[in-house]
Amino acid sequence: MSPTPERASSQPAAIEPTLGLRVEALVKSPTWEVGLPAVIHDFAPGEVILLLADPVTQRTPVDVRVNDCSFSGEILYCRRNGSLWEVHISFDDADASGLRRSPRFPVQIAARVFASTNELPIEGVIVDISGDGLGMELAQGVPVQARVAVQSDQSTALGEVRHCRELKSGRFRAGVQLHHIMRRNQELEKGSAEAGWMGKLARRLGMGD
């Protein structure tokens, strides 16, 4: 029988890269002793699909963390997917979509795009934002209808490419329809900053690795 999170060791096994979005995440629950490493594999309206090394229990409340961003949800169901476990988690948000309406406005935000059709992330820039989508310039093209995760310093967004065309500059202009947004979590950001500060201090004192 596969170990449950409650029985997992203090150093859970890492998830090997697989097809899909391949965005690394950490799943935590108040009922677990340790967090579990995961990979965001895909998503659907109202839910995010992860791959984990171990099975988890249906209806467990969880927090899913991606860098300093996070969202809360509940495990809808868990099923075997090859050597891993495919876990569907509800995406709980005030407006049930993770998005908030706003007019389109121009921006210049550096971002990386993880696409289900590309092995490596694509460097890009978010050039405009609307209530349900992003306009982006990318270093390479992405097929229409590809599922993508757009990661910036402020958030990690999950969406679908609606159009993509090559520009005269050789870069590509893409429109991404958004389904979910994981926003920066101030507590996680504070924890990361404190850990970084303590690490720098330890290195200065000759206590680092």
N, C-alpha and C positions, 0 to 999 in steps of 0.2 A: 504494500500500500504506500502511495506517495505521501511524504510528510505534509502535514498541515502547517500553516503559518505559525500556529502556537507552538509547534514542535521544531520549527526551523532553527538552524544554528545561528550564531551571532554574525556569521558571514555567509549569507545566502549565495548560491551559485549565480553567476552572471548569465544573462540571456544572450545566446549567440544570435548574430544578425540573421535576418530572414527576409523574404520578400514582403513587400508592404511599405509603410511609411518609415519604419525603423527609427523612431524617435525614442531615445532612452527616457525612462520614467521611474519613479519610485512610488509604490502603493503602500499606504499605512492605514491602520485601523486601530481604534481604541482597544479592541479585543485581542490584538496581536502583540507579541513581545518585541518583534522586529519588523522593519519595513521590508518589502519584497521588491527586488529589481524587476522591471518589466519593460516591454517595448510596445509603444503605441503602433498598432498594426493597421487599423482602419477605423472608420466611424460611420454612423448613420444618424439621421435626425433623432435627437434626444439621447444618444448613447455613443460611447467611445469603446473601441474594441482593443484589448491588450493581449499580449502573449506573456505567460508566466511559466516558470519552471515547475511550479507546484499547483495543485488544485486549491480552490478557495470556496468558501461556503456561500450559497445563495442568500441574498438579503442582508449581507454584511455591509454596514456603512463604512465607506473608505474615503480617503483623500488621495488624489493622484497628483504627484508633483513632477514638474518638468523644469529643471533649473530653479529659478525663483518664482515660477508661476505654479498655480495649483487650481484644482476644482474638487468639489465634494460630490459624491454620488453613492449609489447602492449597487451591489453586485446583482445583476439581473439573472444571469446563469453562467455556468462554467462547463466547458466540454473539451474533450481531448482533440488536439490538432497536431498530428504527428507525434513528435517527442515532447511537445509543449502543451500547455493548456490555454485555450482561447476563452477569455473572460470578457463578458459584456457588462459595462458599467453605465448606469444612468448618468446623464449630465444635468445636474440640478442648477438652475439659475433663475433669477427673478423673472425673466421674460421667457423662460422655457427654451431659449435658443442660444444663450450665451452672447447675444448681440444686443446692442442698444442703438436705436435709430438716431442718425445724425446726417446732416447734409454732406454732399461730396465736397472735399476740400483738399488742396494740394499739400503734400508733405515730402520730405526727403529722409527716409528711415532705412538704414542698412538692415538687411535681413538675409536669412538663409532659407532655402526652400527644399524640404524633403519631399520627394515625389515617389509615388508607388512605381513609376516607370524608370527611375534613375537609381543607380547603385550608390552614388555619392550626392551630398547636398549641393545645391546650385546657389552661387552667390547672386544677390540681387538687391534692388532698392525699391521700397514701397513709395510710389510717386503720388498716389491719391487714395483717399479713404471715403467710402460712403456708408450708408446704414447697413448694407448687407454684403459689401464686397471691398476688394482692394484692387487698385491698378498697380502693376509692377513692371519694372524693367529687369530683365534677367540676362545672365551671361550665355545661356543656351535655351532653346525652345523646350516646351513641355506640351505633350499631346492634350487636345481638348478632352474634357471629362476625366483627366487624371486626378486622383485624390492627392492632396498636398497638405503638408504642415508648414506654416510660415512662422519662422522663429526670429524675433527681434529682441532688443533689450527690454522692451516693455511688455511683451506678451508672446504667447504661442497660439496661433490660430489654425484651425482645421477647415479645409474648404475644398472646392472643386474648380478646376480650370474651365472657364466658359469660352474663352477665345485666346489665341496666341498668334502673333504675326511678327515677322522679322522687320527690323528697322534698317534705315540706310546705314546706320553706324555699325551694323552687324550684331547688335544686341536684339533682344526680343521684348515686345510689349505684350503682357498677359493680363487678363482679367480673372480674378478669383472670387467666386461666390462663397461666402463664409457660412459655416454651419455652427461652429463653436469657437469660443475664445477663452483661453486660460490666462487670466490676468496676473500681474505681479503680486505676490503675497508678501506684505511688509514684514511679517514675522520670519518667513524663510529668507528674505533679503537681509534682514538684520543678522540672522544666524550665520549666513554665508559671509557677511562682512566681518563679524566677530571672529569667525574661524580663520579668515584670511589675515586679520590683524594679529591673532595669536600665533599663527604660523610664521609670520614675518618676525615677530618678537623672538620666537624660539630659535629661528635661524640666526638672528643677530647674537643671541646668547650662546650659540654653538650647540643648541639642543635638538636641532632638526636632524632628519635622516642624512 
